[in-house]
Amino acid sequence: MTLIKHTRKPAFPSIFDDFFMRDLFDNDWMPNGKHTVPAVNIMEHDDHFELSFAVPGMKKKDFHIELDNDTLIVSAEVKKEKEHTGKFARREFNYRSFERRFTLPDSADMHKIGAKYEDGVLNVSVPKKEEAKVQAPRQIEIA
């Protein structure tokens, strides 16, 4: 059996580490923005699923939504970036491109998926098939 040494870094370094042991802006414990993806909330309603992506600062034309069999693929790529005169010490909010994949359940109606982008949030609505929707209770007559 081979042992591999793994050096663990604390999830949240102490304040003393920041001031005395290393550069304040060299935080390996935080994502560097190069491999970030937007946060997503997924809600299930009686008649549909709703995926909400937090993607401020993007435009509708930046997004690409694709369905590959039962996999919903949401991606974006920003072609042009503002020129900045200063030099960044740290840059975290940066969604130049991303891709998220979601396997849809059998109850999803793949032909009626819709999306809209408003106020920095991309909402993707995935309707449920008619037979999968929650039905109101009904009385069964006894013969």
CNS distance restraints for C-alpha pairs under 8 A (distance, minus, plus):
assign (resid   9 and name CA) (resid  13 and name CA) 7.92 0.50 0.50
assign (resid   9 and name CA) (resid  29 and name CA) 7.18 0.50 0.50
assign (resid  10 and name CA) (resid  29 and name CA) 7.29 0.50 0.50
assign (resid  11 and name CA) (resid  29 and name CA) 6.08 0.50 0.50
assign (resid  12 and name CA) (resid  29 and name CA) 6.77 0.50 0.50
assign (resid  13 and name CA) (resid  17 and name CA) 6.33 0.50 0.50
assign (resid  13 and name CA) (resid  18 and name CA) 7.44 0.50 0.50
assign (resid  13 and name CA) (resid  29 and name CA) 7.67 0.50 0.50
assign (resid  14 and name CA) (resid  18 and name CA) 6.94 0.50 0.50
assign (resid  15 and name CA) (resid  19 and name CA) 6.58 0.50 0.50
assign (resid  16 and name CA) (resid  20 and name CA) 5.72 0.50 0.50
assign (resid  16 and name CA) (resid  21 and name CA) 7.34 0.50 0.50
assign (resid  17 and name CA) (resid  21 and name CA) 4.94 0.50 0.50
assign (resid  17 and name CA) (resid  22 and name CA) 6.40 0.50 0.50
assign (resid  18 and name CA) (resid  22 and name CA) 5.75 0.50 0.50
assign (resid  18 and name CA) (resid  23 and name CA) 6.49 0.50 0.50
assign (resid  18 and name CA) (resid  24 and name CA) 5.10 0.50 0.50
assign (resid  19 and name CA) (resid  23 and name CA) 7.36 0.50 0.50
assign (resid  19 and name CA) (resid  24 and name CA) 6.53 0.50 0.50
assign (resid  22 and name CA) (resid  26 and name CA) 7.20 0.50 0.50
assign (resid  23 and name CA) (resid  27 and name CA) 7.92 0.50 0.50
assign (resid  25 and name CA) (resid  89 and name CA) 6.76 0.50 0.50
assign (resid  25 and name CA) (resid  90 and name CA) 6.69 0.50 0.50
assign (resid  28 and name CA) (resid  32 and name CA) 7.86 0.50 0.50
assign (resid  31 and name CA) (resid  35 and name CA) 7.68 0.50 0.50
assign (resid  31 and name CA) (resid  36 and name CA) 7.34 0.50 0.50
assign (resid  31 and name CA) (resid  92 and name CA) 7.39 0.50 0.50
assign (resid  32 and name CA) (resid  36 and name CA) 7.88 0.50 0.50
assign (resid  32 and name CA) (resid  90 and name CA) 7.93 0.50 0.50
assign (resid  32 and name CA) (resid  91 and name CA) 7.16 0.50 0.50
assign (resid  32 and name CA) (resid  92 and name CA) 5.95 0.50 0.50
assign (resid  33 and name CA) (resid  91 and name CA) 6.65 0.50 0.50
assign (resid  33 and name CA) (resid  92 and name CA) 4.65 0.50 0.50
assign (resid  33 and name CA) (resid  93 and name CA) 6.54 0.50 0.50
assign (resid  33 and name CA) (resid  94 and name CA) 5.86 0.50 0.50
assign (resid  33 and name CA) (resid  95 and name CA) 7.80 0.50 0.50
assign (resid  34 and name CA) (resid  94 and name CA) 7.66 0.50 0.50
assign (resid  36 and name CA) (resid  94 and name CA) 7.57 0.50 0.50
assign (resid  36 and name CA) (resid  95 and name CA) 6.90 0.50 0.50
assign (resid  36 and name CA) (resid  98 and name CA) 7.38 0.50 0.50
assign (resid  37 and name CA) (resid  95 and name CA) 6.98 0.50 0.50
assign (resid  37 and name CA) (resid  98 and name CA) 5.71 0.50 0.50
assign (resid  37 and name CA) (resid  99 and name CA) 7.30 0.50 0.50
assign (resid  37 and name CA) (resid 100 and name CA) 7.60 0.50 0.50
assign (resid  38 and name CA) (resid  53 and name CA) 6.26 0.50 0.50
assign (resid  38 and name CA) (resid  54 and name CA) 5.68 0.50 0.50
assign (resid  38 and name CA) (resid  55 and name CA) 6.15 0.50 0.50
assign (resid  38 and name CA) (resid  95 and name CA) 7.47 0.50 0.50
assign (resid  38 and name CA) (resid  98 and name CA) 7.81 0.50 0.50
assign (resid  39 and name CA) (resid  53 and name CA) 5.85 0.50 0.50
assign (resid  39 and name CA) (resid  54 and name CA) 5.62 0.50 0.50
assign (resid  40 and name CA) (resid  51 and name CA) 6.56 0.50 0.50
assign (resid  40 and name CA) (resid  52 and name CA) 5.39 0.50 0.50
assign (resid  40 and name CA) (resid  53 and name CA) 4.46 0.50 0.50
assign (resid  40 and name CA) (resid  54 and name CA) 6.43 0.50 0.50
assign (resid  41 and name CA) (resid  50 and name CA) 7.93 0.50 0.50
assign (resid  41 and name CA) (resid  51 and name CA) 5.69 0.50 0.50
assign (resid  41 and name CA) (resid  52 and name CA) 5.13 0.50 0.50
assign (resid  41 and name CA) (resid  53 and name CA) 6.67 0.50 0.50
assign (resid  42 and name CA) (resid  49 and name CA) 7.08 0.50 0.50
assign (resid  42 and name CA) (resid  50 and name CA) 5.64 0.50 0.50
assign (resid  42 and name CA) (resid  51 and name CA) 4.55 0.50 0.50
assign (resid  42 and name CA) (resid  52 and name CA) 6.50 0.50 0.50
assign (resid  43 and name CA) (resid  49 and name CA) 5.69 0.50 0.50
assign (resid  43 and name CA) (resid  50 and name CA) 5.13 0.50 0.50
assign (resid  43 and name CA) (resid  51 and name CA) 6.55 0.50 0.50
assign (resid  44 and name CA) (resid  48 and name CA) 6.27 0.50 0.50
assign (resid  44 and name CA) (resid  49 and name CA) 4.52 0.50 0.50
assign (resid  44 and name CA) (resid  50 and name CA) 6.42 0.50 0.50
assign (resid  45 and name CA) (resid  49 and name CA) 5.87 0.50 0.50
assign (resid  45 and name CA) (resid  50 and name CA) 7.69 0.50 0.50
assign (resid  46 and name CA) (resid 133 and name CA) 5.82 0.50 0.50
assign (resid  46 and name CA) (resid 134 and name CA) 5.42 0.50 0.50
assign (resid  47 and name CA) (resid 127 and name CA) 6.09 0.50 0.50
assign (resid  47 and name CA) (resid 128 and name CA) 5.43 0.50 0.50
assign (resid  47 and name CA) (resid 132 and name CA) 7.91 0.50 0.50
assign (resid  47 and name CA) (resid 133 and name CA) 5.10 0.50 0.50
assign (resid  47 and name CA) (resid 134 and name CA) 6.94 0.50 0.50
assign (resid  48 and name CA) (resid 108 and name CA) 7.74 0.50 0.50
assign (resid  48 and name CA) (resid 125 and name CA) 6.74 0.50 0.50
assign (resid  48 and name CA) (resid 126 and name CA) 5.48 0.50 0.50
assign (resid  48 and name CA) (resid 127 and name CA) 4.02 0.50 0.50
assign (resid  48 and name CA) (resid 128 and name CA) 4.94 0.50 0.50
assign (resid  48 and name CA) (resid 133 and name CA) 7.95 0.50 0.50
assign (resid  49 and name CA) (resid 125 and name CA) 5.91 0.50 0.50
assign (resid  49 and name CA) (resid 126 and name CA) 5.01 0.50 0.50
assign (resid  49 and name CA) (resid 127 and name CA) 6.20 0.50 0.50
assign (resid  49 and name CA) (resid 128 and name CA) 7.28 0.50 0.50
assign (resid  50 and name CA) (resid 123 and name CA) 6.79 0.50 0.50
assign (resid  50 and name CA) (resid 124 and name CA) 5.78 0.50 0.50
assign (resid  50 and name CA) (resid 125 and name CA) 4.71 0.50 0.50
assign (resid  50 and name CA) (resid 126 and name CA) 6.24 0.50 0.50
assign (resid  51 and name CA) (resid 123 and name CA) 5.68 0.50 0.50
assign (resid  51 and name CA) (resid 124 and name CA) 5.07 0.50 0.50
assign (resid  51 and name CA) (resid 125 and name CA) 6.50 0.50 0.50
assign (resid  52 and name CA) (resid 121 and name CA) 6.39 0.50 0.50
assign (resid  52 and name CA) (resid 122 and name CA) 5.63 0.50 0.50
assign (resid  52 and name CA) (resid 123 and name CA) 4.51 0.50 0.50
assign (resid  52 and name CA) (resid 124 and name CA) 6.44 0.50 0.50
assign (resid  53 and name CA) (resid 121 and name CA) 5.50 0.50 0.50
assign (resid  53 and name CA) (resid 122 and name CA) 5.03 0.50 0.50
assign (resid  53 and name CA) (resid 123 and name CA) 6.47 0.50 0.50
assign (resid  54 and name CA) (resid 120 and name CA) 6.31 0.50 0.50
assign (resid  54 and name CA) (resid 121 and name CA) 4.96 0.50 0.50
assign (resid  54 and name CA) (resid 122 and name CA) 6.77 0.50 0.50
assign (resid  55 and name CA) (resid  95 and name CA) 7.71 0.50 0.50
assign (resid  55 and name CA) (resid 120 and name CA) 5.20 0.50 0.50
assign (resid  55 and name CA) (resid 121 and name CA) 5.61 0.50 0.50
assign (resid  55 and name CA) (resid 122 and name CA) 6.82 0.50 0.50
assign (resid  56 and name CA) (resid 119 and name CA) 7.25 0.50 0.50
assign (resid  56 and name CA) (resid 120 and name CA) 3.83 0.50 0.50
assign (resid  56 and name CA) (resid 121 and name CA) 6.63 0.50 0.50
assign (resid  57 and name CA) (resid 120 and name CA) 6.29 0.50 0.50
assign (resid  58 and name CA) (resid  62 and name CA) 6.55 0.50 0.50
assign (resid  58 and name CA) (resid  78 and name CA) 7.48 0.50 0.50
assign (resid  58 and name CA) (resid 120 and name CA) 7.00 0.50 0.50
assign (resid  59 and name CA) (resid  63 and name CA) 7.55 0.50 0.50
assign (resid  59 and name CA) (resid 117 and name CA) 7.94 0.50 0.50
assign (resid  60 and name CA) (resid 117 and name CA) 6.13 0.50 0.50
assign (resid  62 and name CA) (resid  76 and name CA) 5.29 0.50 0.50
assign (resid  62 and name CA) (resid  77 and name CA) 5.50 0.50 0.50
assign (resid  62 and name CA) (resid  78 and name CA) 5.70 0.50 0.50
assign (resid  62 and name CA) (resid  79 and name CA) 8.00 0.50 0.50
assign (resid  63 and name CA) (resid  74 and name CA) 7.32 0.50 0.50
assign (resid  63 and name CA) (resid  75 and name CA) 5.80 0.50 0.50
assign (resid  63 and name CA) (resid  76 and name CA) 4.28 0.50 0.50
assign (resid  63 and name CA) (resid  77 and name CA) 6.80 0.50 0.50
assign (resid  64 and name CA) (resid  74 and name CA) 6.01 0.50 0.50
assign (resid  64 and name CA) (resid  75 and name CA) 5.21 0.50 0.50
assign (resid  64 and name CA) (resid  76 and name CA) 5.82 0.50 0.50
assign (resid  65 and name CA) (resid  72 and name CA) 7.34 0.50 0.50
assign (resid  65 and name CA) (resid  73 and name CA) 5.73 0.50 0.50
assign (resid  65 and name CA) (resid  74 and name CA) 4.63 0.50 0.50
assign (resid  65 and name CA) (resid  75 and name CA) 6.36 0.50 0.50
assign (resid  66 and name CA) (resid  72 and name CA) 5.99 0.50 0.50
assign (resid  66 and name CA) (resid  73 and name CA) 5.09 0.50 0.50
assign (resid  66 and name CA) (resid  74 and name CA) 6.54 0.50 0.50
assign (resid  67 and name CA) (resid  71 and name CA) 5.72 0.50 0.50
assign (resid  67 and name CA) (resid  72 and name CA) 4.70 0.50 0.50
assign (resid  67 and name CA) (resid  73 and name CA) 6.10 0.50 0.50
assign (resid  67 and name CA) (resid 110 and name CA) 7.95 0.50 0.50
assign (resid  68 and name CA) (resid  72 and name CA) 6.48 0.50 0.50
assign (resid  68 and name CA) (resid  73 and name CA) 7.47 0.50 0.50
assign (resid  70 and name CA) (resid 103 and name CA) 5.77 0.50 0.50
assign (resid  70 and name CA) (resid 104 and name CA) 5.39 0.50 0.50
assign (resid  70 and name CA) (resid 105 and name CA) 7.55 0.50 0.50
assign (resid  70 and name CA) (resid 110 and name CA) 7.65 0.50 0.50
assign (resid  71 and name CA) (resid 101 and name CA) 6.48 0.50 0.50
assign (resid  71 and name CA) (resid 102 and name CA) 5.48 0.50 0.50
assign (resid  71 and name CA) (resid 103 and name CA) 4.45 0.50 0.50
assign (resid  71 and name CA) (resid 104 and name CA) 5.92 0.50 0.50
assign (resid  72 and name CA) (resid 101 and name CA) 5.69 0.50 0.50
assign (resid  72 and name CA) (resid 102 and name CA) 5.09 0.50 0.50
assign (resid  72 and name CA) (resid 103 and name CA) 6.28 0.50 0.50
assign (resid  72 and name CA) (resid 104 and name CA) 6.79 0.50 0.50
assign (resid  73 and name CA) (resid  99 and name CA) 6.93 0.50 0.50
assign (resid  73 and name CA) (resid 100 and name CA) 5.82 0.50 0.50
assign (resid  73 and name CA) (resid 101 and name CA) 4.58 0.50 0.50
assign (resid  73 and name CA) (resid 102 and name CA) 6.52 0.50 0.50
assign (resid  74 and name CA) (resid  99 and name CA) 5.71 0.50 0.50
assign (resid  74 and name CA) (resid 100 and name CA) 5.29 0.50 0.50
assign (resid  74 and name CA) (resid 101 and name CA) 6.46 0.50 0.50
assign (resid  75 and name CA) (resid  97 and name CA) 7.19 0.50 0.50
assign (resid  75 and name CA) (resid  98 and name CA) 5.40 0.50 0.50
assign (resid  75 and name CA) (resid  99 and name CA) 4.13 0.50 0.50
assign (resid  75 and name CA) (resid 100 and name CA) 6.26 0.50 0.50
assign (resid  76 and name CA) (resid  96 and name CA) 7.53 0.50 0.50
assign (resid  76 and name CA) (resid  97 and name CA) 5.17 0.50 0.50
assign (resid  76 and name CA) (resid  98 and name CA) 5.53 0.50 0.50
assign (resid  76 and name CA) (resid  99 and name CA) 6.70 0.50 0.50
assign (resid  77 and name CA) (resid  95 and name CA) 7.91 0.50 0.50
assign (resid  77 and name CA) (resid  96 and name CA) 5.55 0.50 0.50
assign (resid  77 and name CA) (resid  97 and name CA) 4.17 0.50 0.50
assign (resid  77 and name CA) (resid  98 and name CA) 6.82 0.50 0.50
assign (resid  78 and name CA) (resid  95 and name CA) 7.83 0.50 0.50
assign (resid  78 and name CA) (resid  96 and name CA) 5.03 0.50 0.50
assign (resid  78 and name CA) (resid  97 and name CA) 6.30 0.50 0.50
assign (resid  79 and name CA) (resid  96 and name CA) 7.70 0.50 0.50
assign (resid 104 and name CA) (resid 108 and name CA) 6.40 0.50 0.50
assign (resid 107 and name CA) (resid 128 and name CA) 5.49 0.50 0.50
assign (resid 107 and name CA) (resid 129 and name CA) 5.59 0.50 0.50
assign (resid 107 and name CA) (resid 132 and name CA) 5.54 0.50 0.50
assign (resid 108 and name CA) (resid 126 and name CA) 6.38 0.50 0.50
assign (resid 108 and name CA) (resid 127 and name CA) 5.96 0.50 0.50
assign (resid 108 and name CA) (resid 128 and name CA) 4.46 0.50 0.50
assign (resid 108 and name CA) (resid 129 and name CA) 5.71 0.50 0.50
assign (resid 109 and name CA) (resid 113 and name CA) 7.25 0.50 0.50
assign (resid 109 and name CA) (resid 126 and name CA) 6.79 0.50 0.50
assign (resid 109 and name CA) (resid 127 and name CA) 5.49 0.50 0.50
assign (resid 109 and name CA) (resid 128 and name CA) 5.11 0.50 0.50
assign (resid 109 and name CA) (resid 129 and name CA) 4.88 0.50 0.50
assign (resid 110 and name CA) (resid 126 and name CA) 7.36 0.50 0.50
assign (resid 110 and name CA) (resid 127 and name CA) 7.84 0.50 0.50
assign (resid 112 and name CA) (resid 126 and name CA) 6.94 0.50 0.50
assign (resid 112 and name CA) (resid 127 and name CA) 6.41 0.50 0.50
assign (resid 113 and name CA) (resid 124 and name CA) 7.23 0.50 0.50
assign (resid 113 and name CA) (resid 125 and name CA) 5.76 0.50 0.50
assign (resid 113 and name CA) (resid 126 and name CA) 4.77 0.50 0.50
assign (resid 113 and name CA) (resid 127 and name CA) 6.45 0.50 0.50
assign (resid 114 and name CA) (resid 124 and name CA) 5.80 0.50 0.50
assign (resid 114 and name CA) (resid 125 and name CA) 5.25 0.50 0.50
assign (resid 114 and name CA) (resid 126 and name CA) 6.76 0.50 0.50
assign (resid 115 and name CA) (resid 122 and name CA) 7.11 0.50 0.50
assign (resid 115 and name CA) (resid 123 and name CA) 5.51 0.50 0.50
assign (resid 115 and name CA) (resid 124 and name CA) 4.27 0.50 0.50
assign (resid 115 and name CA) (resid 125 and name CA) 5.99 0.50 0.50
assign (resid 116 and name CA) (resid 122 and name CA) 5.90 0.50 0.50
assign (resid 116 and name CA) (resid 123 and name CA) 5.44 0.50 0.50
assign (resid 116 and name CA) (resid 124 and name CA) 6.70 0.50 0.50
assign (resid 117 and name CA) (resid 121 and name CA) 5.75 0.50 0.50
assign (resid 117 and name CA) (resid 122 and name CA) 4.38 0.50 0.50
assign (resid 117 and name CA) (resid 123 and name CA) 6.24 0.50 0.50
assign (resid 118 and name CA) (resid 122 and name CA) 6.54 0.50 0.50
assign (resid 128 and name CA) (resid 132 and name CA) 6.01 0.50 0.50
assign (resid 128 and name CA) (resid 133 and name CA) 6.13 0.50 0.50
assign (resid 129 and name CA) (resid 133 and name CA) 6.58 0.50 0.50
